[in-house]
Amino acid sequence: MLDPRKEKQWSEAKEHVLAVGDTIFLNDYFAVFRAIEPAHETAGLNLKKGDLALQADMIVHGEKRKYHVHPVFVVRNRLVGRVPDEVDDLGVRLTLDNIDPVAGKFTFSASTTQKDYVILKAMEKPFINLLWSGTLLMALGFGLSVRQRGRKGAVAEAPDAAGTPEPARTVRPQPVG
């Protein structure tokens, strides 16, 4: 099991230049870049007047569900900051690196990591019930043979009517011919 206190090891970031509506492949999944929008609620950034924060709206299609990813691009005091967004279930981290307003292109970097869980595939064997019924039948037969063998030994040494035990007779095979 992976240690949750240990920092994740991310792969080297791979850059993608996208326009709105483009699709990229991440790990075994694909993501659609839907829109760019102003980021009003950014936790921990404390935006002030004159600061600019834009977030990308991306949908990553996983195996069973869709995940919304919102990497943030921040300009504060003429300095650029980036806040990546992670999808822990898929092991994907997206960062909005650059914006080209003239061409309408956006540069994203994608990093991947190992997932936090192991997938085991449980398979049902179609004739397993037949195997278990055969095993139970063999055990029942063994139990009956032990019981029968125990009774034969007790009958051979049973006393006769007079109360004296009768010696057991041994029968030897006779040669043929």
C-alpha positions in Angstrom: 0.0 0.0 0.0 1.3 3.5 -0.8 2.2 5.8 2.1 -0.2 8.8 2.1 2.4 10.9 3.9 5.0 10.5 1.1 4.9 13.1 -1.7 3.8 11.7 -5.1 6.3 11.2 -7.8 5.0 13.0 -10.9 6.3 12.3 -14.4 7.9 15.0 -16.5 5.4 17.5 -17.7 4.3 17.1 -21.3 3.1 20.3 -23.0 0.0 20.6 -25.1 -1.1 23.7 -27.0 -4.8 23.8 -27.3 -7.7 26.0 -28.5 -11.2 25.9 -26.9 -12.9 22.6 -27.9 -9.6 20.6 -28.4 -9.1 17.2 -27.0 -5.9 15.7 -25.5 -5.0 12.2 -24.2 -3.8 11.8 -20.7 -2.6 8.4 -19.4 -5.4 6.1 -20.6 -8.0 8.9 -20.6 -8.9 11.9 -22.7 -9.7 15.5 -21.7 -11.7 18.1 -23.5 -10.8 21.8 -23.1 -14.3 23.5 -22.9 -13.6 27.1 -21.9 -11.5 29.7 -20.1 -13.2 31.7 -17.5 -12.4 34.2 -14.7 -11.5 32.6 -11.4 -13.5 34.4 -8.7 -13.0 32.0 -5.8 -9.4 31.0 -5.5 -8.5 29.4 -2.2 -5.3 30.8 -0.6 -4.5 33.4 -3.3 -6.2 36.4 -1.7 -6.8 38.3 -5.0 -6.7 42.0 -4.9 -7.8 44.8 -7.2 -5.7 44.7 -10.4 -4.9 41.0 -10.0 -6.0 38.6 -12.8 -6.9 35.0 -12.3 -8.2 32.8 -15.1 -9.1 29.1 -14.9 -9.5 26.5 -17.6 -12.6 24.4 -17.6 -11.6 20.9 -18.7 -13.5 17.6 -18.5 -11.4 14.5 -18.1 -13.3 11.3 -19.1 -12.4 8.5 -16.8 -13.3 4.9 -16.9 -16.7 5.3 -15.2 -17.3 9.0 -14.7 -16.2 12.5 -15.8 -14.0 14.7 -13.8 -14.0 18.6 -13.9 -10.5 20.0 -13.8 -9.8 23.7 -13.3 -6.1 24.7 -13.4 -5.6 28.4 -12.6 -3.4 31.1 -14.2 -2.7 34.1 -12.0 -1.1 37.5 -12.8 -0.2 39.5 -9.7 2.1 42.6 -9.6 3.3 41.6 -13.1 4.3 38.2 -11.9 2.8 35.0 -13.3 1.7 32.2 -11.0 0.2 28.8 -11.8 -2.0 26.6 -9.7 -2.3 23.1 -11.0 -5.4 20.9 -10.5 -5.1 17.2 -9.8 -7.5 14.2 -10.3 -6.3 11.7 -7.7 -8.5 8.9 -9.0 -6.9 9.0 -12.4 -3.4 10.1 -11.3 -3.4 13.2 -13.6 -2.2 16.8 -12.9 -3.0 19.6 -15.3 -1.4 23.1 -15.2 -2.3 26.1 -17.4 1.2 27.4 -18.3 0.7 30.1 -20.9 -2.0 32.1 -22.7 -1.7 33.5 -26.2 -4.6 35.9 -26.5 -3.8 36.9 -30.1 -3.8 33.3 -31.5 -6.4 32.1 -29.0 -4.1 29.3 -27.9 -3.5 28.0 -24.4 -0.5 26.0 -23.3 -1.2 23.2 -20.8 1.3 20.8 -19.1 0.1 17.4 -18.0 1.9 15.1 -15.5 0.9 11.6 -14.5 1.6 9.5 -11.4 0.9 6.1 -10.1 -2.7 5.7 -8.8 -3.3 5.3 -5.1 -4.9 1.9 -5.4 -4.4 -1.5 -6.9 -7.1 -3.0 -9.1 -7.8 -6.7 -8.7 -10.0 -8.5 -11.1 -12.2 -11.2 -9.5 -13.1 -13.9 -11.9 -15.8 -16.5 -11.5 -14.9 -19.9 -12.7 -18.0 -21.6 -14.2 -17.5 -25.1 -12.9 -16.2 -24.3 -9.4 -19.5 -25.6 -7.8 -18.9 -29.0 -9.6 -15.4 -29.1 -8.1 -16.6 -28.4 -4.6 -19.5 -31.0 -4.9 -16.9 -33.6 -6.0 -14.7 -32.7 -3.0 -17.6 -33.1 -0.6 -18.7 -36.4 -2.2 -15.1 -37.7 -1.8 -15.1 -36.6 1.9 -18.4 -38.3 2.5 -17.2 -41.5 0.9 -14.0 -41.5 3.0 -16.1 -41.0 6.1 -18.4 -43.9 5.2 -15.5 -46.2 4.5 -13.8 -45.3 7.8 -17.1 -46.1 9.6 -17.6 -49.4 7.8 -14.0 -50.5 8.4 -14.4 -49.7 12.1 -17.5 -51.9 12.3 -15.9 -54.9 10.6 -13.1 -54.9 13.1 -15.6 -54.9 16.0 -17.6 -57.7 14.5 -14.6 -60.0 14.0 -13.7 -59.8 17.7 -17.3 -60.0 19.0 -17.9 -62.7 21.7 -20.2 -65.7 20.9 -23.2 -66.8 22.9 -21.0 -68.5 25.6 -19.1 -65.3 26.2 -15.7 -66.4 24.9 -14.3 -64.5 22.0 -14.1 -66.5 18.8 -10.7 -66.4 17.1 -10.7 -64.6 13.8 -10.4 -66.9 10.9 -8.0 -66.1 8.1 -8.8 -67.1 4.6 -5.8 -67.8 2.4 -6.2 -67.6 -1.4 -6.0 -71.0 -3.1 -3.8 -71.5 -6.1 -5.6 -71.9 -9.4 -4.9 -74.8 -11.6 
